[in-house]
Amino acid sequence: MSEFAIVDTGGKQYRVKPGDTIRVEKIECDEGDIISIDQVKLVSSDGSVKVGNPNVSGASVKAEVVSNGRDKKIVVFKYKAKTRYRRKNGHRQHYTDLRITEISQN
């Protein structure tokens, strides 16, 4: 059984293992920085599972920032029939790509 963890960042939860690359909500950091995610909900290694309440105490996940950017534009179109109501907006979400390097638990 491989080592993995469930982390919470940007209001979403991700299942990660060392070597994974994930796309999360924008984190204020530069490319090449090493960040630590301390909100670890679950850690599994060598068949043993630790579940947090709400977080696993002493556990952290280290990740390297691969890139920062903006996603593709999505069109937000609101429409109500028979009332001449139309609104068109666009949105581009900022993101950060992270490469998971280490899962540590104490």
ChimeraX attribute file (.defattr): number of C-alpha atoms within 10 A of each C-alpha:
attribute: neighborCount
match mode: 1-to-1
recipient: residues
	/A:1	8
	/A:2	9
	/A:3	16
	/A:4	19
	/A:5	23
	/A:6	18
	/A:7	20
	/A:8	16
	/A:9	15
	/A:10	9
	/A:11	7
	/A:12	9
	/A:13	14
	/A:14	15
	/A:15	14
	/A:16	20
	/A:17	20
	/A:18	17
	/A:19	12
	/A:20	12
	/A:21	17
	/A:22	16
	/A:23	14
	/A:24	19
	/A:25	15
	/A:26	16
	/A:27	16
	/A:28	7
	/A:29	13
	/A:30	13
	/A:31	13
	/A:32	12
	/A:33	12
	/A:34	16
	/A:35	16
	/A:36	13
	/A:37	14
	/A:38	17
	/A:39	20
	/A:40	25
	/A:41	22
	/A:42	19
	/A:43	26
	/A:44	18
	/A:45	14
	/A:46	9
	/A:47	8
	/A:48	9
	/A:49	13
	/A:50	16
	/A:51	15
	/A:52	14
	/A:53	9
	/A:54	10
	/A:55	19
	/A:56	18
	/A:57	16
	/A:58	11
	/A:59	20
	/A:60	22
	/A:61	24
	/A:62	17
	/A:63	24
	/A:64	19
	/A:65	20
	/A:66	17
	/A:67	16
	/A:68	20
	/A:69	12
	/A:70	12
	/A:71	11
	/A:72	11
	/A:73	11
	/A:74	11
	/A:75	11
	/A:76	10
	/A:77	10
	/A:78	10
	/A:79	11
	/A:80	9
	/A:81	7
	/A:82	6
	/A:83	7
	/A:84	7
	/A:85	9
	/A:86	10
	/A:87	9
	/A:88	9
	/A:89	10
	/A:90	10
	/A:91	12
	/A:92	12
	/A:93	12
	/A:94	14
	/A:95	16
	/A:96	20
	/A:97	20
	/A:98	25
	/A:99	20
	/A:100	21
	/A:101	16
	/A:102	17
	/A:103	22
	/A:104	11
	/A:105	14
	/A:106	7
